[in-house]
Amino acid sequence: MGAGTILFLIPVLVIIVLLVPLAFRIVKEYERLMVFRLGRALGARGPGLVLLIPFVDRGIRVDLREVFFDVDPQTCITKDNAPLSIDFLVYMKVINAVASVLEVEDFRGAARGIAITTLRALVGDMNLDDVLARRDQLNELLQSKLDEVTNRWGIKVTAVEIREIIPPREIQEAMSRQMSAERYRRATVTEADGKREAAVMVAEGEKQARILGAEGERQAEILVAEGERQAQVLRAEGFAQGLNEIYAIAQSVDSKTMSLEYLDMLKKLGASASTKFVIPVEFTNMLQPLLNHTEQASQD
């Protein structure tokens, strides 16, 4: 190989070394390469090895991973003319690499501007209390509005998160006083409810005690009355049984026994110190024939 050949090959090798990086591109899994040939879009290429024609084709890398950007604190005026300072984060990802390159120059900057104007418009239609209390709803509205605009750029807004809402100092002091008053009111209401419930429970307990006492007295009276009734029944049964036994014994006593008892009673009466006149029934019976004879004689 002559010296002329070597001198010819050296520039060729240099040109090849310089052209290889321009002709071959390695596209990662989370990337796509938007290829333009003489200014005409050929579409997205990748992932893997992509071959380009040097000085004819031009490639623009597009990252498909989810990205976010921070919106600096923005001063917004609410519907009731209260100024607020709000900052938030916007999360998005490229879902169409071709549209993200062809439809917008800088989709992050464009999305940032849309986010700021949309935030001010939404806050301007809400009262201060709604902005402070409905942060989740405001996040959803921001995401929905941004997604409607960025969708034509091949961008998907995945989330919007408001980090901080700062009202003016005067409003903060008024809110602090209102919060203190509300807490005091709740404490007062809670204390009143506690006292009311305690009074109700005490009254209910007293009522139950009175009911139980009355029920106990009633049961006691019933038991006493039942015992008295049973005692009277038992006494009546005993008295009736005694009469029956006396009657049964009297039925078995003959006239001689009664006469002996009668004479014994007369003997006891006669032995007493007091003066008594006892006319036995039998004496009148003994006089009855004499009386009858006298009456018959007088008639004759």
C-alpha positions in Angstrom: 0.0 0.0 0.0 1.5 3.2 -1.1 1.8 6.5 0.7 -0.9 8.0 -1.5 -3.4 5.4 -0.5 -2.7 5.9 3.1 -3.1 9.6 2.8 -6.5 8.9 1.1 -7.7 6.5 3.7 -7.0 8.7 6.7 -9.5 11.4 5.7 -12.0 8.7 4.9 -11.6 7.1 8.3 -11.9 10.5 10.0 -15.1 11.2 8.1 -16.5 7.8 9.0 -15.7 8.3 12.7 -17.4 11.7 12.6 -20.4 10.4 10.8 -21.1 7.3 12.9 -22.5 9.3 15.9 -24.7 11.2 13.4 -26.0 8.1 11.7 -26.7 5.9 14.6 -28.8 6.7 17.7 -29.5 4.5 20.6 -33.1 5.2 22.0 -33.8 4.1 25.5 -37.0 2.3 26.5 -38.6 5.4 28.0 -37.7 7.6 25.0 -38.8 8.1 21.5 -36.9 9.7 18.7 -38.9 12.1 16.4 -37.2 11.9 13.0 -37.3 14.7 10.5 -35.9 14.2 7.0 -35.3 17.5 5.2 -37.8 19.1 7.5 -40.5 16.5 6.9 -41.7 14.4 9.9 -41.2 10.7 9.5 -42.6 9.8 12.9 -41.3 8.5 16.2 -38.6 5.8 16.2 -37.4 3.5 19.0 -36.7 2.1 21.4 -33.4 0.5 20.3 -30.9 1.4 17.5 -32.2 4.0 15.1 -30.3 4.7 11.8 -30.3 8.3 10.4 -28.9 9.8 7.3 -26.3 12.3 8.3 -27.0 15.9 7.4 -30.4 14.8 6.0 -32.2 13.4 9.0 -32.6 15.2 12.3 -33.8 13.5 15.5 -35.5 15.0 18.5 -35.7 13.0 21.7 -39.0 12.9 23.6 -39.1 11.6 27.2 -42.2 9.5 27.9 -41.8 9.4 31.7 -44.1 11.3 34.0 -42.7 14.7 34.8 -43.8 17.6 37.0 -43.2 21.3 37.4 -43.7 23.7 40.2 -45.8 26.8 39.8 -44.6 29.6 41.9 -47.0 31.2 44.4 -49.7 33.1 42.5 -51.8 35.9 43.8 -55.5 35.1 43.1 -58.6 37.1 44.0 -61.6 35.2 45.2 -65.3 35.9 44.4 -65.6 37.8 47.7 -62.5 39.9 46.9 -60.1 38.1 49.3 -56.5 37.9 48.0 -54.8 34.5 48.2 -51.3 33.3 47.5 -51.4 29.8 46.0 -48.7 27.5 44.7 -49.1 24.0 43.3 -47.5 21.1 41.4 -48.6 19.8 38.0 -47.8 16.1 37.0 -48.0 15.1 33.3 -46.6 12.7 30.8 -46.3 12.5 27.0 -48.7 10.0 25.5 -48.1 11.1 21.8 -44.5 11.9 21.0 -45.4 13.2 17.5 -48.0 15.7 18.7 -45.8 16.9 21.6 -43.2 18.0 19.0 -45.4 19.1 16.2 -48.3 20.8 18.0 -46.4 22.9 20.6 -43.0 24.4 20.9 -42.5 23.9 24.7 -45.3 21.9 26.2 -44.0 22.5 29.8 -44.0 26.3 29.4 -47.3 26.2 27.7 -48.8 23.9 30.4 -47.4 26.2 33.1 -49.1 29.3 31.6 -52.4 27.5 31.1 -52.2 26.3 34.7 -51.7 29.8 36.1 -54.6 31.3 34.1 -56.9 28.4 34.9 -56.1 28.7 38.6 -57.0 32.4 38.7 -60.2 31.8 36.8 -61.4 29.0 39.1 -60.5 30.9 42.3 -62.2 34.0 41.0 -65.5 32.0 40.8 -65.2 30.7 44.4 -65.6 32.3 47.8 -62.7 32.3 50.3 -64.3 29.6 52.6 -64.9 27.3 49.6 -61.3 27.7 48.4 -60.0 26.8 51.9 -62.4 24.0 52.5 -62.7 22.4 49.0 -59.0 22.0 48.1 -59.5 18.5 46.7 -62.3 19.7 44.4 -60.1 22.6 43.2 -57.4 20.1 42.4 -59.8 18.0 40.3 -61.1 21.1 38.5 -57.6 22.3 37.7 -56.6 18.8 36.4 -59.7 18.6 34.3 -59.3 22.1 32.7 -55.6 21.5 32.0 -56.2 18.1 30.5 -58.7 19.5 28.1 -56.1 21.9 26.7 -53.0 19.7 26.8 -54.8 16.7 25.3 -54.3 18.2 21.8 -50.6 18.4 22.4 -50.3 14.7 23.2 -49.9 15.5 26.9 -51.8 13.9 29.7 -52.1 15.8 33.0 -52.2 13.0 35.6 -52.5 15.1 38.8 -52.6 18.6 40.2 -51.7 19.2 43.9 -52.1 22.5 45.7 -49.3 22.7 48.2 -50.2 25.8 50.1 -52.9 28.5 50.3 -51.9 31.6 52.2 -54.5 34.3 52.9 -53.5 37.8 54.1 -52.6 38.4 57.7 -55.8 40.2 58.5 -57.8 37.2 57.2 -55.6 34.8 59.1 -56.3 36.8 62.3 -60.0 36.9 61.6 -60.0 33.1 60.9 -58.1 32.5 64.2 -60.7 34.5 66.1 -63.5 32.7 64.4 -61.9 29.4 65.1 -61.5 30.3 68.7 -65.1 31.3 69.0 -66.2 28.2 67.2 -64.2 26.0 69.6 -65.6 27.9 72.6 -69.1 27.4 71.2 -68.5 23.7 70.6 -67.1 23.3 74.1 -70.1 25.1 75.6 -72.5 23.0 73.6 -70.7 19.9 74.6 -70.7 20.9 78.2 -74.5 21.7 78.0 -75.1 18.4 76.3 -73.2 16.6 79.0 -75.1 18.3 81.8 -78.4 17.6 80.0 -77.6 13.9 79.5 -76.4 13.7 83.2 -79.7 15.3 84.4 -81.7 12.9 82.1 -79.8 9.9 83.4 -80.3 11.0 87.1 -84.0 11.6 86.5 -84.3 8.3 84.7 -82.5 6.6 87.6 -84.8 8.2 90.2 -87.8 7.2 88.1 -86.6 3.7 87.9 -85.9 3.7 91.6 -89.4 4.9 92.4 -90.9 2.4 90.1 -88.9 -0.4 91.6 -89.8 0.9 95.2 -93.5 1.0 94.3 -93.3 -2.4 92.7 -91.5 -3.8 95.8 -94.1 -2.3 98.1 -96.9 -3.7 96.0 -95.3 -7.1 96.0 -94.9 -6.8 99.8 -98.5 -5.8 100.3 -99.6 -8.7 98.0 -97.5 -11.1 100.0 -98.8 -9.8 103.4 -102.4 -9.9 102.1 -101.8 -13.4 100.8 -100.3 -14.5 104.1 -103.2 -13.0 106.0 -105.7 -14.6 103.7 -104.0 -18.0 104.1 -103.9 -17.5 107.9 -107.6 -16.7 108.0 -108.4 -19.7 105.8 -106.3 -21.9 108.1 -108.0 -20.4 111.2 -111.5 -20.9 109.7 -110.5 -24.4 108.6 -109.3 -25.1 112.2 -112.4 -23.6 113.7 -114.6 -25.7 111.4 -112.6 -28.7 112.1 -113.0 -28.1 115.8 -116.8 -27.7 115.5 -117.0 -30.9 113.5 -115.0 -32.8 116.2 -117.2 -31.3 118.9 -120.3 -32.2 117.0 -119.0 -35.7 116.4 -118.2 -36.1 120.1 -121.6 -34.7 121.1 -123.4 -37.2 118.9 -121.7 -40.1 120.8 -122.6 -38.8 124.3 -125.8 -40.5 125.8 -128.4 -39.0 128.3 -126.8 -40.7 131.3 -123.5 -39.0 130.7 -125.3 -35.6 130.3 -127.1 -36.2 133.6 -123.9 -36.9 135.4 -122.4 -33.8 134.0 -125.4 -31.8 134.9 -125.3 -33.1 138.5 -121.6 -32.4 138.8 -122.3 -28.8 137.6 -125.0 -28.4 140.3 -122.7 -29.7 142.9 -120.1 -27.1 142.0 -122.6 -24.3 142.0 -123.9 -25.4 145.5 -120.4 -25.5 146.9 -119.8 -21.8 146.0 -120.0 -19.1 148.8 -122.6 -17.0 147.0 -126.4 -17.5 147.4 -127.9 -19.0 144.3 -131.2 -20.4 143.4 -131.0 -23.0 140.7 -134.1 -24.6 139.3 -133.2 -27.5 137.1 -135.1 -28.0 133.9 -135.8 -31.6 135.1 -137.6 -30.1 138.1 -140.1 -28.4 135.9 -140.5 -31.6 134.0 -141.3 -33.4 137.3 -143.9 -30.7 138.1 -145.5 -31.0 134.7 -147.8 -34.0 135.6 -148.9 -32.3 138.8 -149.8 -29.2 136.9 -151.7 -31.2 134.4 -153.7 -32.9 137.2 -154.5 -29.6 138.8 -155.7 -28.1 135.6 -157.9 -31.2 134.9 -159.4 -30.9 138.4 -160.3 -27.3 138.0 -162.0 -28.0 134.7 -164.2 -30.7 136.3 
